[in-house]
Amino acid sequence: MNELMDIQNYAQQIAEAIAAVLGIDVEIADKNLVRVAGTGVYRDNVGKSMERQGFIYQEVMRQGHEFVIDNPGQHELCQFCEQKDHCFEKHGIGYPINVDSSTVGVIGLLCFDDERAGLVKQNQESYRAFLEKMAETLALKIKEEDFLKGLVYSYRYLKSIIDCLEEGLITTDLNGKIMHYNKTAQKLLGEAISSSSASLGVLLDPKRANEIINVVGRKSCG
């Protein structure tokens, strides 16, 4: 399965979009507590470990659901954080990024002034619901990348099998244009098959090529 760092650029775009809409800084960490994306004061720390600071995020991943902290630096989970005695965060919400049954990271909203913290507290459910949708968006992107990787792998695997055939194999579209061919076909037909204008009508007698295309076309439509 892909990891959050595999979609780092996309994650950064999501973080910046959230920050622009809400006016609140955002950070995204993977399951290894590496900051994948960040805005504001966290932007320059993307790619760095949060192992000595991310105790709230550890709890989010351990429980597999959101965690709200309204006393950063004073909460019991912060006692081992290296920023404990000079934490400048006022309020935060961490939401897990779940892919199927696994938590692959956390997305967090962070407030650094009392006014913004008060606003988030008053509308906590709305902010949590918004974070949930953003976490789902990131999870879907990871699954999409997994799917595309699977397609590429399947194509390469199938191609390797086809290339092992002793018979020449050619595929065309319904107009007779050559789409794919295996190594045996290439050896037998040479440059004629690799030309950008290669078609069944060039390789065979045009009349015979049309007969083949018409038969296949009728079967595919029937």
C-alpha positions in Angstrom: 0.0 0.0 0.0 1.2 3.5 -0.7 2.1 5.8 2.1 1.3 9.5 2.7 4.8 10.5 1.7 4.0 9.0 -1.8 1.3 11.7 -2.2 3.3 14.5 -0.5 2.6 17.1 -3.1 -1.1 16.4 -3.0 -1.1 16.5 0.8 0.7 19.9 0.8 -2.0 21.2 -1.6 -4.7 20.0 0.7 -3.0 21.6 3.8 -2.6 24.9 2.0 -6.2 24.8 0.8 -7.5 24.2 4.3 -5.3 26.9 5.8 -6.5 29.4 3.2 -10.2 28.6 3.8 -10.1 28.4 7.6 -7.3 30.8 8.4 -5.8 28.1 10.6 -2.4 26.4 10.3 -2.5 22.7 9.2 0.0 19.9 9.4 -0.1 16.3 8.2 2.1 13.6 9.6 2.5 10.0 8.5 2.4 6.9 10.7 6.2 7.3 11.4 5.6 10.8 12.7 7.3 12.5 9.8 5.7 15.8 8.8 4.4 15.2 5.3 2.8 18.7 4.8 2.5 21.9 6.8 1.6 25.5 6.6 2.8 28.6 8.4 5.5 27.9 11.0 5.5 24.2 10.0 6.1 24.7 6.3 9.9 24.7 6.6 9.8 21.5 8.7 8.1 19.3 6.1 10.0 16.0 5.8 11.4 16.2 9.4 10.6 13.9 12.2 8.1 14.8 14.9 9.0 11.9 17.1 9.9 14.1 20.1 6.9 16.4 19.7 4.0 14.3 18.2 2.6 12.6 21.3 -0.9 13.8 20.6 -0.7 12.4 17.1 0.6 9.1 18.5 -2.5 8.9 20.6 -4.7 9.7 17.6 -3.1 6.8 15.7 -3.3 4.5 18.7 -7.0 5.1 19.2 -7.9 5.5 15.5 -10.1 8.5 16.0 -10.0 12.3 16.5 -8.4 13.9 19.5 -9.1 17.5 20.7 -6.6 19.3 22.9 -7.4 22.6 24.4 -4.5 22.9 26.8 -1.4 22.2 24.7 1.8 22.0 26.7 -0.2 21.2 29.9 -2.0 18.0 28.9 -0.6 14.8 30.3 0.3 13.6 26.8 2.6 16.6 26.4 4.8 15.8 29.5 7.6 14.3 27.3 7.3 16.8 24.5 10.5 18.9 23.9 8.2 22.0 23.4 6.3 21.5 26.6 7.6 24.5 28.5 7.4 26.9 25.6 4.5 25.6 23.6 2.9 28.4 21.6 -0.2 26.4 20.4 -3.5 27.3 22.0 -5.8 24.7 20.7 -5.6 21.7 18.3 -7.6 19.0 16.7 -6.0 15.8 15.3 -7.9 13.5 13.0 -6.7 10.1 11.8 -6.3 9.3 8.1 -7.6 5.8 7.8 -7.2 3.6 4.7 -9.5 0.6 5.1 -8.7 -0.6 8.6 -5.3 1.0 9.0 -4.4 4.5 10.3 -1.7 5.8 8.0 -1.3 9.3 9.5 -2.9 12.3 11.1 -4.2 15.7 9.9 -4.2 18.4 12.5 -5.6 21.9 12.9 -3.6 24.2 15.1 -4.5 27.6 16.6 -1.9 30.0 17.9 -4.0 32.8 19.2 -6.9 32.9 21.7 -9.3 34.5 19.3 -8.9 31.7 16.7 -8.9 29.1 19.4 -12.2 30.4 20.8 -13.8 30.3 17.4 -12.8 26.7 16.8 -14.0 25.7 20.2 -17.4 27.3 19.5 -17.8 25.5 16.2 -15.9 22.3 17.1 -18.3 19.9 15.4 -18.1 21.8 12.1 -14.3 21.8 12.2 -14.1 18.1 13.1 -16.6 17.2 10.3 -14.5 19.3 7.8 -11.3 17.5 8.9 -13.0 14.2 8.5 -13.8 15.0 4.9 -10.2 16.1 4.3 -8.8 12.9 5.9 -11.1 10.9 3.6 -9.9 12.8 0.6 -6.3 12.0 1.4 -7.2 8.3 2.0 -9.0 8.1 -1.3 -5.9 9.6 -3.0 -3.7 6.9 -1.5 -6.2 4.2 -2.7 -6.3 5.7 -6.1 -2.4 5.6 -6.3 -2.6 2.0 -5.1 -5.0 1.2 -7.9 -2.9 2.8 -10.6 0.2 1.0 -9.4 -1.8 -2.2 -9.5 -2.8 -1.5 -13.1 0.8 -0.8 -14.1 2.0 -3.9 -12.4 -0.7 -6.0 -14.1 0.1 -4.5 -17.5 3.9 -5.2 -17.1 3.2 -8.8 -15.9 0.8 -9.5 -18.8 3.3 -8.0 -21.2 6.1 -10.2 -19.9 3.9 -13.3 -20.4 2.9 -12.2 -23.9 6.6 -11.6 -24.8 7.4 -15.1 -23.9 5.1 -16.6 -26.5 6.8 -18.2 -29.5 3.9 -17.0 -31.8 3.8 -13.4 -33.0 0.9 -11.5 -31.4 -0.6 -8.2 -32.6 -3.5 -6.2 -31.3 -5.2 -3.5 -33.3 -8.1 -1.0 -32.9 -11.3 -1.4 -35.0 -9.7 0.7 -37.8 -6.8 -1.8 -38.1 -4.2 0.5 -36.4 -1.5 -1.5 -34.6 -1.8 -0.9 -30.9 0.5 -3.5 -29.3 2.7 -6.4 -30.4 5.0 -8.8 -28.7 8.7 -9.4 -29.2 8.2 -12.4 -31.6 6.0 -10.2 -33.9 8.6 -7.5 -33.9 11.3 -10.0 -34.9 9.2 -11.4 -37.7 7.9 -8.1 -39.1 10.8 -5.7 -38.2 10.4 -2.0 -38.7 7.1 -2.3 -40.5 5.3 -3.0 -37.2 7.0 -0.3 -35.1 6.2 2.5 -37.5 3.7 5.1 -36.2 1.6 4.5 -39.2 1.6 0.7 -38.9 -1.7 -0.9 -39.6 -3.1 -4.4 -40.5 -3.7 -3.2 -44.0 0.1 -2.5 -44.4 1.1 -5.8 -43.0 -1.5 -7.9 -44.8 -3.3 -7.7 -48.1 -5.7 -4.8 -47.6 -8.7 -6.9 -48.6 -7.8 -9.6 -46.1 -7.2 -7.0 -43.4 -10.6 -5.5 -43.9 -12.2 -9.0 -43.7 -10.5 -9.6 -40.3 -11.5 -6.2 -39.0 -15.1 -6.6 -40.1 -15.4 -10.1 -38.5 -13.9 -8.9 -35.2 -16.0 -5.7 -35.3 -19.3 -7.7 -35.7 -18.3 -10.0 -32.8 -17.5 -7.1 -30.5 -20.9 -5.5 -31.2 -22.9 -8.7 -31.1 
